[in-house]
Amino acid sequence: MRAMVKHRVYIVTSVVGGYFDDEFSVDTIKLFERIISQDFTIYLDAYHIAIATVNRIDVLLSVCP
């Protein structure tokens, strides 16, 4: 049996703001439920591209305008 890999996910601060936005809240709440369940290792800060690259982040989430 193969162990599940826990993905490292970088979240830009605008994703956090989506929790309170009617357009994005449903998906953001689902994401936060998975974060609380510790499905991912979460990373946050202003140098998102550099941090994602250096830490070989699997997924970088952002909000499209």
Secondary structure, 3 states (H helix, E strand, C coil): CCCCCCEEEEECHHHHHHHHCCCCHHHHHHHHHHHHCCCEEEECCCCHHHHHHHCCCCEEECCCC
